[in-house]
């Protein structure tokens, strides 16, 4: 039983490290380059150590310490007021409640502690553990290759999608008017207000692209439907994902979007309208 638990924890750590490597750009933007490199190295090293069966008690203790550090960091973010955080556990994931992420990390720390305090594994079982560890690594590598292929197919599908977002006059705030009230909206320069749904797969796929646009210089304000239903109603959002481009506090473009190209098209449309109005 303990050996099964040890392999399960090893798989969690190895897949977490490989996921961060796969989505390294997005994860580095969320956690910082240094923290991302440290997390990948620590998760990968401890995961392989656990799977190898060498000094399983010490490996379990290392895993428990690693998960405990993750738990403490999440609890500190929650204490600082972060109700939701983008999940970077297995790569670039959607935002999830901070308490859920902390609870999951704490539970993994407790399971790792069970491995740390269990009796040493006999020599024959250690040999079996090493063989299984090699199989785990091979399966993990194949999984990453399949996910990479799936990601490329998905990106190609997005690129082939229409560039023009669906912009209807009766949906969302009125064009050319002051943007409705919203906490965090600076009303200066170009701003992107993105409405996403908690249970919306397309929204989760678009979230890394939205954050990438923010890193390129456009201010981003994410509105999650379950967290701010009053904002959804006040901005007359018909559904998610829905994006509004605000220029100096004025609604310059809006629309239902499905791809990064459609969002970029809305931004270009808003800037063209501003330039035309100023001419």
N, C-alpha and C positions, 0 to 999 in steps of 0.2 A: 504494500500500500504506500509506504513511504517512497519507494523507488518510483512508483507511478506519479506521485505528487512532485517528486524532484524533476522528472522529465517534463511534466506539465509546466512547472515554473520556468524550466530551461527554455521550453518552446515559446512561452510568453515573452521572455527577455530577448531571445534571438529574433523573433518576428518583430518585436518593437524596434530593435536596432536596425533591421533591414528595412522596415517601413520608413523610419526617419531618413535612412540613406536614399530611399526611392524618392521621397518628397523633400529632399534636403533644403531646397530653396525656400519653400513655404514654411517649413519647420524652423529654419534659421531666422526667418523674418518674425516668427512668433516668439521664439525663445532666446534669440541671439546666437551668433555663430559659435562663441565659446561654449555656451551651455549645450548647444546641439552636439558639438564634437565630443564633449565630456559625456553626455548621455549615451551617445552611440557606442563609444569605447567601453563605458562601464557596463551597459546592458549586454553588449556582445561578449565581453570577457567573462562576466559572471554567468551568463547563459551557457557558454561553452564549458566553463568550469563545472557547473552543475551537471551538465549532460555527460561529462567525462567520467564521473564517479570517483575522481581523485579527491580525497579529504572531503567527503560529502558534508560533514558537520561544519567545517570552515566555509565551504561554498554556500551552504544554507544560511550561515550567519552573514556572509557578504550580501546575499540576496535580500535578507531581512533588513539589513542596514540600508541598502539601496532603495527598497520600497518605502522604508520609514522616512528617508530623506524626501522622497517624492510627496509623501503624505504631509510632512511638516511644511513643505513649500506651498502645497495647495491650501492648507489650513491658514497659512499666513496671508495668502492672496484673498481668501474668503474673509478673514478678519479685516483686511484693508478695504473691503466693500465689493469685491469682484464676485457677483452672483453667478456669472457664467464665464467660462473660459473655452477657447478653441482647443479641442482635444488633439494633442500631438503624441498620444501614446503609441499608436501604430502608424504614424505618418500624419499627413494633413487631414484631420477629421473635422466634423462640424462642432459648433459650440455646444457644450453640455453644462448642466448645473455643477457648480464648483463642489458642492457637498457630495454629489454622486462620484465625481472623480476622486475626491479625498477618501471616501468610504471604500472605493474599489482598491486604491493603493494601500490603504490600511489593512484590508482583508488579505491582500497578497503578502504583506509584511508578516502577518500572523501565520500564514501557511508556510512561508519560508522559515519562520522560527521553529515550526514543527519539524522541518527537515534538519535544522541545525541541532536540535536537542535529541534526535533519534540515534539509536546505536549505529556504529560503523557498519558499512556494507561489506559482506564477505568478499574474498578475492574473486571467486567465480562470478558472482553477481557484478563485480566491478568490470570484469572483462565483457560481460553481456552489455553492461551499461555503455561502455565505450563503443561497441558495435552499433547499438541503438542510436548513440549520439551522432555517429557518422551518417546514419540514415536520416536523422532529423535534419542535419545540415544539408544533405542532398535534397530532401523534400523542400526545405526552406528555399534553397537556391532555385529549384524548379518553380516554386510558387511565385518568387519574385519575377522570374522571366515571364510567366503567364500574366501576372499583374501588369508588367511593363507593356506587353503586347496589347492587353485590354485597354490600358491607358492611351496608347497610340491610336487604337481604333476609335476610342471615344473622342480624342482630340480631332481626328480627321472628320468625324461626324459633326462636331461643333463647327469646324472650319467650313464645312460644306453647307451649313445652315444659312438662312437668309440674314443679311446684314441689317435690314431695317426692322426696328422694334415696332410693335403695334401701338400706335399713339391715337387714342380716341379722345375727342374733346370732352365727352361727358364723364370720362373716368379720370380720377385723380384731381389734384388741385388745378385751378384754371391757369392756362398759359398767360404770361405777361403780367400776372398779379403777384403781390407779396406772398411769399411762402407761408403757410400756416405755422403757428407757434410750434416749436420743437426744441427741447433742451439739447444743448450742445451744437446747435446750428449757429455758425459764426456770422452768416449773412455778409460775407466779404469774400470776393473772388469766386472761383469755381468750387462747388460743393456737390457731392453725390449722396443722395438719400436713398438707401436701398432697403426695401421691405422684403423680408424673407420669412418663410413659414417653418415652424419647428418640425413638422412632418412632411416637408417638401423636398424630395430628392434632387430636383433641379436646383433649388436654392442652395443645398449643400454642395453641389457640384460647382456652382458659380462663386461661392464664398471665397475660395483661394484667389480667383481672378479679381474679385472686388478688392481684396487686400493688396494684391499686386498693383492695381491702379492707384491705391492710396500711397503705396511706396513711391510711385512715380510722381507724386506731388499734388494730386487732387484730394481734397478733404473728404473723408468718408464717414457717414453716419448710418450704422446698421440699426434697423428696427425689426425686432422679432415679434411676430404676431401674438404669441402667448404672453410675452412680457409687457408689451405696450399696446393693448387692444384699443385704448382711447386714441392713440396716435393714428392707428390704422383707420379709425372712424373719422377722425378730424381731417385727415388728408384724403378721405374718400377713395381709399385704395380698393380696387375691385377684387384683387387676389394677388398671390405671390408666385414668382418673383416680380416685383414692380420697382422701377427705378425712376427717380425724379432728379433732374439736373437743375441746380439752383445757381444763378449767376448774380452775385451781389444782392442776395436776398430775394431775387425775382425768379419765379418758375420759368425756366427757359426751354425745357424739354421734359418729356415724361413718356412712360410706356411700359407695357408688359414685355419682358425680355426672357430669352432662353439661352443665349450664347454671349460670350465675351464680345464678339463682333457687334452684336446688337447694342450692347452697352456703350462701346466705343462710338458706334454710329449716333447714339443719342447725344453723347458729349460733343461730337463734331457738329451735330445739328444745332445744339444750344449755342455753341460759339459762333456759328454762322449767323444765327439770328441776332446775337448781340452785336456782331460786326456790322450787319445790315442796318440795325437800328441806330448805330453810332455814325453811319455814313451820311 
